[in-house]
Amino acid sequence: MPRTIVITGVSRGLGRALATRWIAAGHTVAGCSRSVDPEGRFDAVDVADDGAVARWARAVLDRDGPPDLLVNNAGRINANAPLWRVPTEEFRGVVDVNLVGTYHTIRHFVPAMIEAGRGVIVNVSSGWGRSTAPEVAPYCATKWAIEGLTQSLAQELPTGLAAVSLNPGVIHTEMLESCFGASASGYPDPDRWAERAASFILDIRAADNGKALTAP
């Protein structure tokens, strides 16, 4: 059955792979990224900008109605460095995209989902939202926060809706290259990952509310 899906961070990596696969399967996908999509399929929206997200949400809701699935995927990582050497603006940028951006999309899409009485919110976390590593403290902090935010949101949602956190696993993306360097190429690329993850995410149901999931 075709779904209506909203997903952030579709310019590359996991977001692009998921959106492409869902569109090919016949689902209605509204996606955004900070950069303009040359193919014109997705919108240029900075999720850290509440006003921009509000305008985008109004347009999407007017056109497509409440989403069956909201995927908060947009993410940013700091350049490897000890915490005390991370510039303030870089730290703030990671927080604004990974955490505040997730709050913005929840704030502007979830009320319509609640009114419709259905829908799943997937907040993309990380293995570093459940463990830690040196030199990526800002990123770890935001993903741990995503885990907590998701748990609280799950307790607030009415019956019929679900909020889950999703650890996608270790995938060869530009973000991974920034941490792992050349060794990142030893992991699956986003397209290969999405072969299984796209259907896994679509199978998340209201009964999964509050779960901390890991993609296959």
C-alpha positions in Angstrom: 0.0 0.0 0.0 1.5 3.4 -1.0 2.6 5.6 1.9 3.1 9.3 2.3 6.6 9.8 3.6 8.5 12.9 4.8 12.3 12.6 5.1 15.0 15.1 5.8 18.6 15.1 4.6 18.0 13.7 1.1 20.8 15.3 -0.8 23.2 12.3 -0.2 23.9 9.2 1.8 21.2 7.3 3.6 18.5 9.9 3.0 19.1 9.9 -0.8 19.2 6.1 -1.0 16.0 5.7 1.0 14.0 8.4 -0.8 15.1 7.0 -4.2 14.0 3.5 -3.3 10.7 4.6 -1.8 9.8 6.7 -4.8 10.6 3.8 -7.2 8.3 1.7 -5.1 5.4 4.1 -5.7 5.3 6.0 -2.4 4.8 9.7 -2.1 8.0 11.2 -0.7 8.5 14.8 0.4 12.2 15.3 1.1 14.4 18.2 1.9 18.1 19.1 2.3 20.0 22.3 2.7 21.2 22.3 -0.9 19.0 22.6 -3.9 18.1 19.4 -5.6 19.1 19.7 -9.3 16.5 17.1 -10.3 13.8 19.2 -8.7 12.3 16.4 -6.7 13.1 17.7 -3.2 13.0 21.1 -1.4 15.9 23.2 -0.1 15.2 23.6 3.6 17.6 24.1 6.5 16.1 22.1 9.3 17.9 24.3 11.8 15.7 27.2 10.7 12.3 26.9 12.5 10.6 29.3 10.1 11.9 27.5 7.0 10.6 24.1 8.4 7.3 25.7 9.3 6.8 26.9 5.7 7.9 23.6 4.2 5.6 21.6 6.5 2.6 23.8 5.6 3.2 23.3 1.9 3.7 19.5 2.3 0.7 19.1 4.5 -1.5 21.1 2.1 -0.3 19.1 -0.9 0.0 15.5 0.5 -1.7 15.5 3.9 -0.3 14.1 7.1 2.6 11.8 6.6 2.3 8.1 7.4 6.1 8.1 8.1 8.3 11.0 9.2 12.0 10.2 9.1 14.4 12.7 10.8 17.6 11.8 8.9 19.4 15.1 8.4 22.7 15.0 10.2 26.1 16.7 10.6 29.3 15.6 12.3 32.2 17.6 13.6 35.7 17.3 12.2 37.7 14.9 14.4 39.1 16.8 17.4 39.2 16.7 21.1 36.1 18.5 22.6 38.1 21.5 23.8 39.4 22.1 20.3 36.0 22.0 18.6 35.1 25.6 17.5 32.0 27.0 19.1 30.2 27.5 15.8 30.9 24.0 14.7 29.6 22.5 18.0 26.5 24.7 17.7 26.0 23.6 14.1 26.1 19.9 14.9 23.5 20.5 17.7 21.3 22.7 15.5 21.0 20.2 12.7 21.0 16.9 14.5 18.9 17.8 17.6 17.1 21.1 17.0 16.3 20.2 13.4 14.6 17.0 14.6 12.6 19.0 17.1 11.5 21.4 14.4 10.2 18.7 12.1 8.4 17.0 15.0 6.9 20.4 16.0 5.5 21.1 12.6 4.5 17.7 11.3 3.4 15.6 14.3 0.3 17.7 15.2 -1.2 16.8 11.8 -0.3 13.1 12.4 -1.9 13.2 15.8 -5.1 14.7 14.3 -5.1 11.9 11.7 -4.7 9.4 14.5 -1.8 7.5 12.8 1.8 7.7 11.8 5.4 6.7 12.7 8.2 9.0 13.6 11.7 7.6 13.0 14.6 9.6 14.5 17.8 8.5 13.0 20.3 7.9 15.8 23.7 6.1 15.6 25.8 3.5 17.3 27.4 6.6 18.8 24.0 7.4 20.3 24.4 4.3 22.5 28.1 4.3 22.9 30.9 6.9 22.6 34.2 7.5 20.8 36.9 10.1 21.1 37.1 13.2 18.9 33.3 13.1 18.0 31.9 14.3 21.3 29.5 16.8 19.8 28.0 14.2 17.4 27.8 11.6 20.2 26.1 14.2 22.5 23.4 14.9 19.9 22.7 11.3 19.1 22.4 10.4 22.8 20.0 13.3 23.0 18.0 11.9 20.1 17.6 8.7 22.1 16.3 10.5 25.1 14.1 12.8 23.1 12.5 9.9 21.3 11.8 8.0 24.5 10.0 11.0 25.9 8.1 11.7 22.7 7.0 8.1 22.7 5.5 8.5 26.1 3.5 11.6 25.0 2.0 10.2 21.8 -1.6 9.0 21.7 -2.5 5.5 20.7 -2.0 4.9 17.0 1.3 6.7 16.6 4.8 5.6 17.3 8.2 7.2 17.8 11.4 5.1 17.5 15.1 5.8 17.3 17.0 4.0 14.6 20.7 3.1 14.6 21.4 2.6 10.9 24.7 0.7 11.6 28.1 1.6 10.0 27.6 2.7 6.5 30.2 4.1 4.0 29.1 7.7 3.7 30.9 11.1 3.5 30.3 11.4 7.3 32.0 8.1 8.0 34.9 9.1 5.7 35.4 12.2 7.9 36.0 9.9 10.9 37.4 6.7 9.5 39.3 8.0 6.5 40.1 5.4 3.8 38.9 2.5 6.0 35.3 3.7 5.5 35.2 2.0 2.1 35.2 -1.3 3.9 31.6 -0.8 4.9 28.4 -1.1 2.8 27.4 1.9 0.7 24.0 3.6 1.2 22.4 2.0 -1.8 23.3 -1.5 -0.6 22.2 -0.6 2.9 18.8 0.7 1.7 18.0 -2.6 -0.1 17.0 -4.0 3.3 16.6 -0.9 5.5 13.9 0.7 3.3 11.4 -2.1 3.8 12.5 -2.5 7.5 11.5 1.1 8.2 8.2 0.8 6.4 7.4 -2.2 8.6 7.6 -0.2 11.8 4.2 0.0 13.4 2.4 1.7 16.3 3.2 -1.3 18.5 6.9 -0.5 18.2 6.4 2.8 20.0 9.4 3.7 22.2 11.8 1.1 20.8 15.4 1.7 20.1 15.8 -0.1 16.8 18.9 -1.1 14.7 18.6 -1.5 11.0 19.4 -5.0 9.5 
